[in-house]
Each structure stands twice: as C-alpha cells, then as structure tokens.
C-alpha cells in the first residue's frame, strides 16, 4: 500500500505524542465543562472553540510550560580585535 497509514485509536508501534494523540478520544459537547454545568448557550452538533474538558477539579487553566534558565554566558570573548599598539606594530614595517 502506498501513502501514509491512517491514524486509528490503536497504537501500532508509534511512540511519543503521536501514539498519545491517536489514543485520545474525540472531544464531544457532552464532555465540555460549560455543557455539564448548564453554562452553554450554544446549540451545536459539534464542540465549539470554547470547549474545555470537564473534570473533578472544575475549570482549570492549561498546564504552563516549565521555565529553565540558560547557563551563564562567557564574560570573555573567544576572539578579539588586536589592540591599537598591536595594529601599529603590524603596519610599522
């Protein structure tokens, strides 16, 4: 068979986030926080852009990325221009 395989809910040897994404269930309006708490005013057949999953913790913001500090940069340059005296010595001859 030529071409890319179709993604299914079954993990067929994929690793990482690709397998995780394929295994997650599709979002439904019935699983939305707003729908479950009678806060939704929309009558749509599919989840809207404001879909938030309902859970025991209630409405939570998405998990933030971790901030990691870079190592300190060098205080001395790896290469520098010659000083004025060194340049004068080069051109004096």
PDB file with one MODEL, atoms N, CA, C and O in Angstrom:
MODEL        1
ATOM      1  N   UNK A   1       0.842  -1.185   0.000  1.00  0.00           N
ATOM      2  CA  UNK A   1       0.000   0.000   0.000  1.00  0.00           C
ATOM      3  C   UNK A   1       0.879   1.238   0.000  1.00  0.00           C
ATOM      4  O   UNK A   1       1.788   1.347   0.823  1.00  0.00           O
ATOM      5  N   UNK A   2       0.636   2.138  -0.876  1.00  0.00           N
ATOM      6  CA  UNK A   2       1.400   3.366  -0.961  1.00  0.00           C
ATOM      7  C   UNK A   2       0.734   4.451  -0.139  1.00  0.00           C
ATOM      8  O   UNK A   2      -0.474   4.412   0.094  1.00  0.00           O
ATOM      9  N   UNK A   3       1.532   5.433   0.306  1.00  0.00           N
ATOM     10  CA  UNK A   3       0.968   6.557   1.047  1.00  0.00           C
ATOM     11  C   UNK A   3       1.109   6.376   2.548  1.00  0.00           C
ATOM     12  O   UNK A   3       1.692   5.402   3.026  1.00  0.00           O
ATOM     13  N   UNK A   4       0.566   7.331   3.274  1.00  0.00           N
ATOM     14  CA  UNK A   4       0.663   7.324   4.734  1.00  0.00           C
ATOM     15  C   UNK A   4      -0.431   6.460   5.328  1.00  0.00           C
ATOM     16  O   UNK A   4      -1.540   6.418   4.795  1.00  0.00           O
ATOM     17  N   UNK A   5      -0.136   5.757   6.441  1.00  0.00           N
ATOM     18  CA  UNK A   5      -1.191   4.973   7.084  1.00  0.00           C
ATOM     19  C   UNK A   5      -2.190   5.891   7.781  1.00  0.00           C
ATOM     20  O   UNK A   5      -1.834   6.980   8.232  1.00  0.00           O
ATOM     21  N   UNK A   6      -3.412   5.454   7.865  1.00  0.00           N
ATOM     22  CA  UNK A   6      -4.436   6.219   8.555  1.00  0.00           C
ATOM     23  C   UNK A   6      -4.227   6.104  10.060  1.00  0.00           C
ATOM     24  O   UNK A   6      -3.840   5.046  10.556  1.00  0.00           O
ATOM     25  N   UNK A   7      -4.480   7.183  10.781  1.00  0.00           N
ATOM     26  CA  UNK A   7      -4.372   7.148  12.232  1.00  0.00           C
ATOM     27  C   UNK A   7      -5.618   6.499  12.806  1.00  0.00           C
ATOM     28  O   UNK A   7      -6.743   6.830  12.431  1.00  0.00           O
ATOM     29  N   UNK A   8      -5.396   5.575  13.719  1.00  0.00           N
ATOM     30  CA  UNK A   8      -6.511   4.915  14.386  1.00  0.00           C
ATOM     31  C   UNK A   8      -6.314   5.025  15.878  1.00  0.00           C
ATOM     32  O   UNK A   8      -5.289   5.534  16.331  1.00  0.00           O
ATOM     33  N   UNK A   9      -7.261   4.565  16.641  1.00  0.00           N
ATOM     34  CA  UNK A   9      -7.156   4.595  18.098  1.00  0.00           C
ATOM     35  C   UNK A   9      -6.213   3.536  18.631  1.00  0.00           C
ATOM     36  O   UNK A   9      -5.895   3.546  19.820  1.00  0.00           O
ATOM     37  N   UNK A  10      -5.756   2.622  17.791  1.00  0.00           N
ATOM     38  CA  UNK A  10      -4.872   1.552  18.216  1.00  0.00           C
ATOM     39  C   UNK A  10      -3.436   1.972  17.969  1.00  0.00           C
ATOM     40  O   UNK A  10      -3.111   2.478  16.894  1.00  0.00           O
ATOM     41  N   UNK A  11      -2.571   1.765  18.956  1.00  0.00           N
ATOM     42  CA  UNK A  11      -1.150   2.099  18.816  1.00  0.00           C
ATOM     43  C   UNK A  11      -0.468   0.979  18.054  1.00  0.00           C
ATOM     44  O   UNK A  11      -0.382  -0.144  18.549  1.00  0.00           O
ATOM     45  N   UNK A  12       0.013   1.268  16.869  1.00  0.00           N
ATOM     46  CA  UNK A  12       0.652   0.267  16.029  1.00  0.00           C
ATOM     47  C   UNK A  12       2.155   0.465  16.013  1.00  0.00           C
ATOM     48  O   UNK A  12       2.765   0.529  14.946  1.00  0.00           O
ATOM     49  N   UNK A  13       2.756   0.563  17.193  1.00  0.00           N
ATOM     50  CA  UNK A  13       4.191   0.717  17.278  1.00  0.00           C
ATOM     51  C   UNK A  13       4.655   2.154  17.275  1.00  0.00           C
ATOM     52  O   UNK A  13       5.860   2.404  17.288  1.00  0.00           O
ATOM     53  N   UNK A  14       3.744   3.108  17.259  1.00  0.00           N
ATOM     54  CA  UNK A  14       4.155   4.508  17.290  1.00  0.00           C
ATOM     55  C   UNK A  14       4.579   4.856  18.703  1.00  0.00           C
ATOM     56  O   UNK A  14       4.117   4.256  19.674  1.00  0.00           O
ATOM     57  N   UNK A  15       5.461   5.831  18.801  1.00  0.00           N
ATOM     58  CA  UNK A  15       5.935   6.237  20.122  1.00  0.00           C
ATOM     59  C   UNK A  15       5.703   7.715  20.323  1.00  0.00           C
ATOM     60  O   UNK A  15       5.456   8.449  19.366  1.00  0.00           O
ATOM     61  N   UNK A  16       5.780   8.153  21.565  1.00  0.00           N
ATOM     62  CA  UNK A  16       5.702   9.573  21.881  1.00  0.00           C
ATOM     63  C   UNK A  16       4.310  10.136  21.763  1.00  0.00           C
ATOM     64  O   UNK A  16       3.318   9.437  21.968  1.00  0.00           O
ATOM     65  N   UNK A  17       4.248  11.433  21.423  1.00  0.00           N
ATOM     66  CA  UNK A  17       2.977  12.143  21.395  1.00  0.00           C
ATOM     67  C   UNK A  17       2.081  11.678  20.256  1.00  0.00           C
ATOM     68  O   UNK A  17       0.863  11.838  20.331  1.00  0.00           O
ATOM     69  N   UNK A  18       2.659  11.104  19.201  1.00  0.00           N
ATOM     70  CA  UNK A  18       1.861  10.615  18.078  1.00  0.00           C
ATOM     71  C   UNK A  18       0.926   9.504  18.542  1.00  0.00           C
ATOM     72  O   UNK A  18      -0.250   9.498  18.180  1.00  0.00           O
ATOM     73  N   UNK A  19       1.431   8.569  19.335  1.00  0.00           N
ATOM     74  CA  UNK A  19       0.609   7.476  19.841  1.00  0.00           C
ATOM     75  C   UNK A  19      -0.406   8.002  20.838  1.00  0.00           C
ATOM     76  O   UNK A  19      -1.545   7.535  20.876  1.00  0.00           O
ATOM     77  N   UNK A  20       0.003   8.975  21.648  1.00  0.00           N
ATOM     78  CA  UNK A  20      -0.895   9.553  22.646  1.00  0.00           C
ATOM     79  C   UNK A  20      -2.066  10.254  21.965  1.00  0.00           C
ATOM     80  O   UNK A  20      -3.213  10.123  22.390  1.00  0.00           O
ATOM     81  N   UNK A  21      -1.763  10.999  20.904  1.00  0.00           N
ATOM     82  CA  UNK A  21      -2.789  11.734  20.177  1.00  0.00           C
ATOM     83  C   UNK A  21      -3.773  10.784  19.512  1.00  0.00           C
ATOM     84  O   UNK A  21      -4.974  11.051  19.490  1.00  0.00           O
ATOM     85  N   UNK A  22      -3.277   9.683  18.971  1.00  0.00           N
ATOM     86  CA  UNK A  22      -4.132   8.738  18.282  1.00  0.00           C
ATOM     87  C   UNK A  22      -5.026   7.989  19.274  1.00  0.00           C
ATOM     88  O   UNK A  22      -6.119   7.558  18.908  1.00  0.00           O
ATOM     89  N   UNK A  23      -4.578   7.828  20.523  1.00  0.00           N
ATOM     90  CA  UNK A  23      -5.319   7.056  21.508  1.00  0.00           C
ATOM     91  C   UNK A  23      -6.346   7.897  22.263  1.00  0.00           C
ATOM     92  O   UNK A  23      -7.251   7.335  22.881  1.00  0.00           O
ATOM     93  N   UNK A  24      -6.235   9.218  22.233  1.00  0.00           N
ATOM     94  CA  UNK A  24      -7.179  10.055  22.972  1.00  0.00           C
ATOM     95  C   UNK A  24      -8.533  10.048  22.276  1.00  0.00           C
ATOM     96  O   UNK A  24      -8.624   9.968  21.051  1.00  0.00           O
ATOM     97  N   UNK A  25      -9.592  10.135  23.096  1.00  0.00           N
ATOM     98  CA  UNK A  25     -10.924  10.116  22.489  1.00  0.00           C
ATOM     99  C   UNK A  25     -11.283  11.500  21.966  1.00  0.00           C
ATOM    100  O   UNK A  25     -10.760  12.517  22.420  1.00  0.00           O
ATOM    101  N   UNK A  26     -12.175  11.505  21.016  1.00  0.00           N
ATOM    102  CA  UNK A  26     -12.578  12.746  20.358  1.00  0.00           C
ATOM    103  C   UNK A  26     -13.415  13.599  21.309  1.00  0.00           C
ATOM    104  O   UNK A  26     -14.213  13.073  22.086  1.00  0.00           O
ATOM    105  N   UNK A  27     -13.231  14.905  21.245  1.00  0.00           N
ATOM    106  CA  UNK A  27     -13.983  15.820  22.100  1.00  0.00           C
ATOM    107  C   UNK A  27     -15.446  15.823  21.692  1.00  0.00           C
ATOM    108  O   UNK A  27     -15.779  15.837  20.506  1.00  0.00           O
ATOM    109  N   UNK A  28     -16.313  15.810  22.697  1.00  0.00           N
ATOM    110  CA  UNK A  28     -17.754  15.862  22.456  1.00  0.00           C
ATOM    111  C   UNK A  28     -18.348  16.958  23.317  1.00  0.00           C
ATOM    112  O   UNK A  28     -17.825  17.273  24.386  1.00  0.00           O
ATOM    113  N   UNK A  29     -19.424  17.529  22.857  1.00  0.00           N
ATOM    114  CA  UNK A  29     -20.066  18.622  23.581  1.00  0.00           C
ATOM    115  C   UNK A  29     -20.518  18.170  24.974  1.00  0.00           C
ATOM    116  O   UNK A  29     -20.537  18.971  25.909  1.00  0.00           O
ATOM    117  N   UNK A  30     -20.880  16.893  25.115  1.00  0.00           N
ATOM    118  CA  UNK A  30     -21.329  16.364  26.407  1.00  0.00           C
ATOM    119  C   UNK A  30     -20.197  16.305  27.432  1.00  0.00           C
ATOM    120  O   UNK A  30     -20.462  16.224  28.631  1.00  0.00           O
ATOM    121  N   UNK A  31     -18.939  16.344  26.983  1.00  0.00           N
ATOM    122  CA  UNK A  31     -17.778  16.299  27.878  1.00  0.00           C
ATOM    123  C   UNK A  31     -17.276  17.687  28.249  1.00  0.00           C
ATOM    124  O   UNK A  31     -16.297  17.812  28.985  1.00  0.00           O
ATOM    125  N   UNK A  32     -17.932  18.733  27.748  1.00  0.00           N
ATOM    126  CA  UNK A  32     -17.486  20.107  27.971  1.00  0.00           C
ATOM    127  C   UNK A  32     -17.907  20.603  29.359  1.00  0.00           C
ATOM    128  O   UNK A  32     -19.004  20.294  29.824  1.00  0.00           O
ATOM    129  N   UNK A  33     -17.043  21.364  30.010  1.00  0.00           N
ATOM    130  CA  UNK A  33     -17.335  21.940  31.326  1.00  0.00           C
ATOM    131  C   UNK A  33     -18.588  22.795  31.284  1.00  0.00           C
ATOM    132  O   UNK A  33     -19.434  22.705  32.175  1.00  0.00           O
ATOM    133  N   UNK A  34     -18.714  23.620  30.260  1.00  0.00           N
ATOM    134  CA  UNK A  34     -19.838  24.536  30.161  1.00  0.00           C
ATOM    135  C   UNK A  34     -21.163  23.788  29.952  1.00  0.00           C
ATOM    136  O   UNK A  34     -22.191  24.177  30.506  1.00  0.00           O
ATOM    137  N   UNK A  35     -21.135  22.721  29.157  1.00  0.00           N
ATOM    138  CA  UNK A  35     -22.338  21.939  28.913  1.00  0.00           C
ATOM    139  C   UNK A  35     -22.760  21.192  30.184  1.00  0.00           C
ATOM    140  O   UNK A  35     -23.941  21.170  30.532  1.00  0.00           O
ATOM    141  N   UNK A  36     -21.798  20.585  30.870  1.00  0.00           N
ATOM    142  CA  UNK A  36     -22.106  19.808  32.079  1.00  0.00           C
ATOM    143  C   UNK A  36     -22.632  20.681  33.214  1.00  0.00           C
ATOM    144  O   UNK A  36     -23.408  20.200  34.039  1.00  0.00           O
ATOM    145  N   UNK A  37     -22.235  21.937  33.277  1.00  0.00           N
ATOM    146  CA  UNK A  37     -22.669  22.839  34.341  1.00  0.00           C
ATOM    147  C   UNK A  37     -23.773  23.796  33.883  1.00  0.00           C
ATOM    148  O   UNK A  37     -24.024  24.821  34.517  1.00  0.00           O
ATOM    149  N   UNK A  38     -24.427  23.444  32.772  1.00  0.00           N
ATOM    150  CA  UNK A  38     -25.545  24.213  32.213  1.00  0.00           C
ATOM    151  C   UNK A  38     -25.175  25.673  31.956  1.00  0.00           C
ATOM    152  O   UNK A  38     -25.989  26.573  32.166  1.00  0.00           O
ATOM    153  N   UNK A  39     -23.959  25.897  31.507  1.00  0.00           N
ATOM    154  CA  UNK A  39     -23.486  27.243  31.196  1.00  0.00           C
ATOM    155  C   UNK A  39     -23.399  27.502  29.694  1.00  0.00           C
ATOM    156  O   UNK A  39     -23.112  28.623  29.273  1.00  0.00           O
ATOM    157  N   UNK A  40     -23.644  26.478  28.889  1.00  0.00           N
ATOM    158  CA  UNK A  40     -23.527  26.611  27.431  1.00  0.00           C
ATOM    159  C   UNK A  40     -24.826  27.161  26.843  1.00  0.00           C
ATOM    160  O   UNK A  40     -25.908  26.656  27.142  1.00  0.00           O
ATOM    161  N   UNK A  41     -24.720  28.179  26.022  1.00  0.00           N
ATOM    162  CA  UNK A  41     -25.885  28.774  25.380  1.00  0.00           C
ATOM    163  C   UNK A  41     -25.966  28.402  23.906  1.00  0.00           C
ATOM    164  O   UNK A  41     -26.867  28.854  23.201  1.00  0.00           O
ATOM    165  N   UNK A  42     -25.029  27.579  23.435  1.00  0.00           N
ATOM    166  CA  UNK A  42     -24.984  27.229  22.016  1.00  0.00           C
ATOM    167  C   UNK A  42     -25.707  25.919  21.769  1.00  0.00           C
ATOM    168  O   UNK A  42     -25.707  25.034  22.625  1.00  0.00           O
ATOM    169  N   UNK A  43     -26.315  25.794  20.617  1.00  0.00           N
ATOM    170  CA  UNK A  43     -26.986  24.558  20.218  1.00  0.00           C
ATOM    171  C   UNK A  43     -26.298  24.054  18.950  1.00  0.00           C
ATOM    172  O   UNK A  43     -26.796  24.231  17.838  1.00  0.00           O
ATOM    173  N   UNK A  44     -25.138  23.422  19.148  1.00  0.00           N
ATOM    174  CA  UNK A  44     -24.344  22.933  18.020  1.00  0.00           C
ATOM    175  C   UNK A  44     -24.249  21.412  18.054  1.00  0.00           C
ATOM    176  O   UNK A  44     -24.411  20.795  19.107  1.00  0.00           O
ATOM    177  N   UNK A  45     -23.987  20.815  16.899  1.00  0.00           N
ATOM    178  CA  UNK A  45     -23.842  19.367  16.809  1.00  0.00           C
ATOM    179  C   UNK A  45     -22.418  18.918  17.153  1.00  0.00           C
ATOM    180  O   UNK A  45     -22.177  17.731  17.367  1.00  0.00           O
ATOM    181  N   UNK A  46     -21.488  19.855  17.205  1.00  0.00           N
ATOM    182  CA  UNK A  46     -20.083  19.510  17.481  1.00  0.00           C
ATOM    183  C   UNK A  46     -19.525  20.483  18.512  1.00  0.00           C
ATOM    184  O   UNK A  46     -20.099  21.550  18.731  1.00  0.00           O
ATOM    185  N   UNK A  47     -18.405  20.124  19.151  1.00  0.00           N
ATOM    186  CA  UNK A  47     -17.811  21.027  20.149  1.00  0.00           C
ATOM    187  C   UNK A  47     -17.397  22.351  19.516  1.00  0.00           C
ATOM    188  O   UNK A  47     -16.929  22.387  18.378  1.00  0.00           O
ATOM    189  N   UNK A  48     -17.575  23.438  20.266  1.00  0.00           N
ATOM    190  CA  UNK A  48     -17.227  24.764  19.752  1.00  0.00           C
ATOM    191  C   UNK A  48     -15.782  25.116  20.125  1.00  0.00           C
ATOM    192  O   UNK A  48     -15.080  24.306  20.730  1.00  0.00           O
ATOM    193  N   UNK A  49     -15.351  26.302  19.771  1.00  0.00           N
ATOM    194  CA  UNK A  49     -13.982  26.744  20.025  1.00  0.00           C
ATOM    195  C   UNK A  49     -13.709  26.970  21.506  1.00  0.00           C
ATOM    196  O   UNK A  49     -12.549  27.016  21.916  1.00  0.00           O
ATOM    197  N   UNK A  50     -14.758  27.113  22.318  1.00  0.00           N
ATOM    198  CA  UNK A  50     -14.561  27.353  23.754  1.00  0.00           C
ATOM    199  C   UNK A  50     -14.606  26.061  24.560  1.00  0.00           C
ATOM    200  O   UNK A  50     -14.720  26.117  25.784  1.00  0.00           O
ATOM    201  N   UNK A  51     -14.519  24.889  23.910  1.00  0.00           N
ATOM    202  CA  UNK A  51     -14.566  23.601  24.601  1.00  0.00           C
ATOM    203  C   UNK A  51     -13.477  23.514  25.658  1.00  0.00           C
ATOM    204  O   UNK A  51     -12.305  23.770  25.380  1.00  0.00           O
ATOM    205  N   UNK A  52     -13.875  23.151  26.875  1.00  0.00           N
ATOM    206  CA  UNK A  52     -12.942  22.887  27.972  1.00  0.00           C
ATOM    207  C   UNK A  52     -13.377  21.583  28.603  1.00  0.00           C
ATOM    208  O   UNK A  52     -14.557  21.427  28.916  1.00  0.00           O
ATOM    209  N   UNK A  53     -12.468  20.636  28.802  1.00  0.00           N
ATOM    210  CA  UNK A  53     -12.873  19.347  29.371  1.00  0.00           C
ATOM    211  C   UNK A  53     -13.373  19.499  30.806  1.00  0.00           C
ATOM    212  O   UNK A  53     -12.819  20.264  31.596  1.00  0.00           O
ATOM    213  N   UNK A  54     -14.425  18.759  31.125  1.00  0.00           N
ATOM    214  CA  UNK A  54     -14.981  18.781  32.475  1.00  0.00           C
ATOM    215  C   UNK A  54     -14.246  17.734  33.293  1.00  0.00           C
ATOM    216  O   UNK A  54     -14.007  16.625  32.813  1.00  0.00           O
ATOM    217  N   UNK A  55     -13.893  18.070  34.504  1.00  0.00           N
ATOM    218  CA  UNK A  55     -13.193  17.143  35.379  1.00  0.00           C
ATOM    219  C   UNK A  55     -13.536  17.408  36.823  1.00  0.00           C
ATOM    220  O   UNK A  55     -14.256  18.359  37.127  1.00  0.00           O
ATOM    221  N   UNK A  56     -13.029  16.577  37.722  1.00  0.00           N
ATOM    222  CA  UNK A  56     -13.327  16.757  39.139  1.00  0.00           C
ATOM    223  C   UNK A  56     -12.749  18.052  39.710  1.00  0.00           C
ATOM    224  O   UNK A  56     -13.250  18.557  40.714  1.00  0.00           O
ATOM    225  N   UNK A  57     -11.710  18.591  39.090  1.00  0.00           N
ATOM    226  CA  UNK A  57     -11.092  19.829  39.569  1.00  0.00           C
ATOM    227  C   UNK A  57     -11.820  21.068  39.075  1.00  0.00           C
ATOM    228  O   UNK A  57     -11.471  22.183  39.463  1.00  0.00           O
ATOM    229  N   UNK A  58     -12.819  20.893  38.232  1.00  0.00           N
ATOM    230  CA  UNK A  58     -13.538  22.037  37.685  1.00  0.00           C
ATOM    231  C   UNK A  58     -12.809  22.620  36.484  1.00  0.00           C
ATOM    232  O   UNK A  58     -12.091  21.918  35.771  1.00  0.00           O
ATOM    233  N   UNK A  59     -13.003  23.881  36.280  1.00  0.00           N
ATOM    234  CA  UNK A  59     -12.387  24.568  35.147  1.00  0.00           C
ATOM    235  C   UNK A  59     -10.974  24.979  35.528  1.00  0.00           C
ATOM    236  O   UNK A  59     -10.785  25.859  36.368  1.00  0.00           O
ATOM    237  N   UNK A  60      -9.985  24.345  34.914  1.00  0.00           N
ATOM    238  CA  UNK A  60      -8.584  24.637  35.209  1.00  0.00           C
ATOM    239  C   UNK A  60      -7.916  25.223  33.987  1.00  0.00           C
ATOM    240  O   UNK A  60      -8.254  24.846  32.865  1.00  0.00           O
ATOM    241  N   UNK A  61      -6.973  26.137  34.171  1.00  0.00           N
ATOM    242  CA  UNK A  61      -6.220  26.636  33.014  1.00  0.00           C
ATOM    243  C   UNK A  61      -5.284  25.543  32.512  1.00  0.00           C
ATOM    244  O   UNK A  61      -4.934  24.642  33.274  1.00  0.00           O
ATOM    245  N   UNK A  62      -4.871  25.602  31.248  1.00  0.00           N
ATOM    246  CA  UNK A  62      -3.950  24.588  30.732  1.00  0.00           C
ATOM    247  C   UNK A  62      -2.609  24.660  31.453  1.00  0.00           C
ATOM    248  O   UNK A  62      -2.205  25.721  31.929  1.00  0.00           O
ATOM    249  N   UNK A  63      -1.927  23.526  31.528  1.00  0.00           N
ATOM    250  CA  UNK A  63      -0.644  23.457  32.214  1.00  0.00           C
ATOM    251  C   UNK A  63       0.382  24.311  31.470  1.00  0.00           C
ATOM    252  O   UNK A  63       0.511  24.231  30.249  1.00  0.00           O
ATOM    253  N   UNK A  64       1.104  25.125  32.230  1.00  0.00           N
ATOM    254  CA  UNK A  64       2.104  26.012  31.641  1.00  0.00           C
ATOM    255  C   UNK A  64       3.409  25.267  31.398  1.00  0.00           C
ATOM    256  O   UNK A  64       3.701  24.273  32.063  1.00  0.00           O
ATOM    257  N   UNK A  65       4.186  25.753  30.447  1.00  0.00           N
ATOM    258  CA  UNK A  65       5.499  25.182  30.184  1.00  0.00           C
ATOM    259  C   UNK A  65       6.446  25.524  31.326  1.00  0.00           C
ATOM    260  O   UNK A  65       6.303  26.562  31.972  1.00  0.00           O
ATOM    261  N   UNK A  66       7.390  24.666  31.563  1.00  0.00           N
ATOM    262  CA  UNK A  66       8.381  24.928  32.607  1.00  0.00           C
ATOM    263  C   UNK A  66       9.433  25.893  32.077  1.00  0.00           C
ATOM    264  O   UNK A  66       9.845  25.809  30.920  1.00  0.00           O
ATOM    265  N   UNK A  67       9.859  26.804  32.934  1.00  0.00           N
ATOM    266  CA  UNK A  67      10.870  27.784  32.559  1.00  0.00           C
ATOM    267  C   UNK A  67      12.217  27.265  33.021  1.00  0.00           C
ATOM    268  O   UNK A  67      12.384  26.940  34.197  1.00  0.00           O
ATOM    269  N   UNK A  68      13.177  27.183  32.118  1.00  0.00           N
ATOM    270  CA  UNK A  68      14.522  26.736  32.507  1.00  0.00           C
ATOM    271  C   UNK A  68      15.521  27.826  32.160  1.00  0.00           C
ATOM    272  O   UNK A  68      15.477  28.403  31.073  1.00  0.00           O
ATOM    273  N   UNK A  69      16.409  28.097  33.082  1.00  0.00           N
ATOM    274  CA  UNK A  69      17.409  29.137  32.891  1.00  0.00           C
ATOM    275  C   UNK A  69      18.555  28.606  32.044  1.00  0.00           C
ATOM    276  O   UNK A  69      18.937  27.440  32.145  1.00  0.00           O
ATOM    277  N   UNK A  70      19.094  29.485  31.207  1.00  0.00           N
ATOM    278  CA  UNK A  70      20.275  29.128  30.422  1.00  0.00           C
ATOM    279  C   UNK A  70      21.507  29.242  31.301  1.00  0.00           C
ATOM    280  O   UNK A  70      21.498  29.923  32.327  1.00  0.00           O
ATOM    281  N   UNK A  71      22.562  28.568  30.883  1.00  0.00           N
ATOM    282  CA  UNK A  71      23.819  28.703  31.611  1.00  0.00           C
ATOM    283  C   UNK A  71      24.361  30.099  31.376  1.00  0.00           C
ATOM    284  O   UNK A  71      24.081  30.723  30.353  1.00  0.00           O
ATOM    285  N   UNK A  72      25.146  30.588  32.339  1.00  0.00           N
ATOM    286  CA  UNK A  72      25.707  31.933  32.188  1.00  0.00           C
ATOM    287  C   UNK A  72      26.605  31.989  30.967  1.00  0.00           C
ATOM    288  O   UNK A  72      27.313  31.034  30.647  1.00  0.00           O
ATOM    289  N   UNK A  73      26.561  33.108  30.308  1.00  0.00           N
ATOM    290  CA  UNK A  73      27.392  33.276  29.115  1.00  0.00           C
ATOM    291  C   UNK A  73      28.808  33.642  29.520  1.00  0.00           C
ATOM    292  O   UNK A  73      29.063  34.070  30.646  1.00  0.00           O
ATOM    293  N   UNK A  74      29.709  33.467  28.589  1.00  0.00           N
ATOM    294  CA  UNK A  74      31.113  33.806  28.841  1.00  0.00           C
ATOM    295  C   UNK A  74      31.262  35.297  29.111  1.00  0.00           C
ATOM    296  O   UNK A  74      30.562  36.121  28.521  1.00  0.00           O
ATOM    297  N   UNK A  75      32.169  35.626  29.997  1.00  0.00           N
ATOM    298  CA  UNK A  75      32.439  37.038  30.254  1.00  0.00           C
ATOM    299  C   UNK A  75      33.584  37.530  29.385  1.00  0.00           C
ATOM    300  O   UNK A  75      33.762  38.736  29.215  1.00  0.00           O
ATOM    301  N   UNK A  76      34.358  36.609  28.835  1.00  0.00           N
ATOM    302  CA  UNK A  76      35.473  36.988  27.981  1.00  0.00           C
ATOM    303  C   UNK A  76      35.199  36.467  26.579  1.00  0.00           C
ATOM    304  O   UNK A  76      34.785  35.320  26.411  1.00  0.00           O
ATOM    305  N   UNK A  77      35.424  37.287  25.589  1.00  0.00           N
ATOM    306  CA  UNK A  77      35.175  36.893  24.211  1.00  0.00           C
ATOM    307  C   UNK A  77      36.185  35.841  23.776  1.00  0.00           C
ATOM    308  O   UNK A  77      37.331  35.850  24.225  1.00  0.00           O
ATOM    309  N   UNK A  78      35.764  34.943  22.908  1.00  0.00           N
ATOM    310  CA  UNK A  78      36.653  33.908  22.397  1.00  0.00           C
ATOM    311  C   UNK A  78      37.656  34.493  21.410  1.00  0.00           C
ATOM    312  O   UNK A  78      38.750  33.955  21.244  1.00  0.00           O
ATOM    313  N   UNK A  79      37.291  35.586  20.758  1.00  0.00           N
ATOM    314  CA  UNK A  79      38.186  36.232  19.796  1.00  0.00           C
ATOM    315  C   UNK A  79      37.997  37.729  19.931  1.00  0.00           C
ATOM    316  O   UNK A  79      36.875  38.205  20.104  1.00  0.00           O
ATOM    317  N   UNK A  80      39.090  38.474  19.851  1.00  0.00           N
ATOM    318  CA  UNK A  80      39.009  39.932  19.965  1.00  0.00           C
ATOM    319  C   UNK A  80      39.903  40.574  18.914  1.00  0.00           C
ATOM    320  O   UNK A  80      40.859  39.956  18.445  1.00  0.00           O
ATOM    321  N   UNK A  81      39.597  41.801  18.546  1.00  0.00           N
ATOM    322  CA  UNK A  81      40.450  42.545  17.621  1.00  0.00           C
ATOM    323  C   UNK A  81      41.766  42.877  18.312  1.00  0.00           C
ATOM    324  O   UNK A  81      41.815  43.027  19.533  1.00  0.00           O
ATOM    325  N   UNK A  82      42.841  42.993  17.517  1.00  0.00           N
ATOM    326  CA  UNK A  82      44.117  43.396  18.116  1.00  0.00           C
ATOM    327  C   UNK A  82      44.035  44.820  18.673  1.00  0.00           C
ATOM    328  O   UNK A  82      43.295  45.660  18.162  1.00  0.00           O
ATOM    329  N   UNK A  83      44.795  45.065  19.710  1.00  0.00           N
ATOM    330  CA  UNK A  83      44.793  46.394  20.325  1.00  0.00           C
ATOM    331  C   UNK A  83      45.417  47.413  19.356  1.00  0.00           C
ATOM    332  O   UNK A  83      45.976  47.028  18.329  1.00  0.00           O
ATOM    333  N   UNK A  84      45.324  48.675  19.671  1.00  0.00           N
ATOM    334  CA  UNK A  84      45.876  49.737  18.818  1.00  0.00           C
ATOM    335  C   UNK A  84      47.388  49.567  18.680  1.00  0.00           C
ATOM    336  O   UNK A  84      47.938  49.745  17.594  1.00  0.00           O
ATOM    337  N   UNK A  85      48.061  49.220  19.788  1.00  0.00           N
ATOM    338  CA  UNK A  85      49.513  49.048  19.734  1.00  0.00           C
ATOM    339  C   UNK A  85      49.885  47.858  18.858  1.00  0.00           C
ATOM    340  O   UNK A  85      50.865  47.922  18.116  1.00  0.00           O
ATOM    341  N   UNK A  86      49.114  46.768  18.933  1.00  0.00           N
ATOM    342  CA  UNK A  86      49.415  45.601  18.108  1.00  0.00           C
ATOM    343  C   UNK A  86      49.169  45.904  16.629  1.00  0.00           C
ATOM    344  O   UNK A  86      49.929  45.441  15.779  1.00  0.00           O
ATOM    345  N   UNK A  87      48.140  46.659  16.307  1.00  0.00           N
ATOM    346  CA  UNK A  87      47.891  47.039  14.930  1.00  0.00           C
ATOM    347  C   UNK A  87      48.980  47.960  14.390  1.00  0.00           C
ATOM    348  O   UNK A  87      49.401  47.825  13.241  1.00  0.00           O
ATOM    349  N   UNK A  88      49.436  48.902  15.225  1.00  0.00           N
ATOM    350  CA  UNK A  88      50.517  49.810  14.809  1.00  0.00           C
ATOM    351  C   UNK A  88      51.787  49.028  14.546  1.00  0.00           C
ATOM    352  O   UNK A  88      52.506  49.319  13.590  1.00  0.00           O
ATOM    353  N   UNK A  89      52.078  48.021  15.391  1.00  0.00           N
ATOM    354  CA  UNK A  89      53.289  47.210  15.205  1.00  0.00           C
ATOM    355  C   UNK A  89      53.221  46.434  13.902  1.00  0.00           C
ATOM    356  O   UNK A  89      54.242  46.253  13.239  1.00  0.00           O
ATOM    357  N   UNK A  90      52.029  45.968  13.520  1.00  0.00           N
ATOM    358  CA  UNK A  90      51.871  45.210  12.273  1.00  0.00           C
ATOM    359  C   UNK A  90      52.111  46.071  11.043  1.00  0.00           C
ATOM    360  O   UNK A  90      52.646  45.584  10.047  1.00  0.00           O
ATOM    361  N   UNK A  91      51.728  47.339  11.094  1.00  0.00           N
ATOM    362  CA  UNK A  91      51.835  48.210   9.934  1.00  0.00           C
ATOM    363  C   UNK A  91      53.087  49.095   9.959  1.00  0.00           C
ATOM    364  O   UNK A  91      53.307  49.870   9.028  1.00  0.00           O
ATOM    365  N   UNK A  92      53.900  48.990  10.997  1.00  0.00           N
ATOM    366  CA  UNK A  92      55.093  49.833  11.124  1.00  0.00           C
ATOM    367  C   UNK A  92      56.194  49.395  10.187  1.00  0.00           C
ATOM    368  O   UNK A  92      57.027  50.223   9.818  1.00  0.00           O
ATOM    369  N   UNK A  93      56.244  48.172   9.792  1.00  0.00           N
ATOM    370  CA  UNK A  93      57.362  47.725   8.946  1.00  0.00           C
ATOM    371  C   UNK A  93      57.299  48.144   7.542  1.00  0.00           C
ATOM    372  O   UNK A  93      58.191  47.817   6.760  1.00  0.00           O
TER     373      UNK A  93
ENDMDL
END
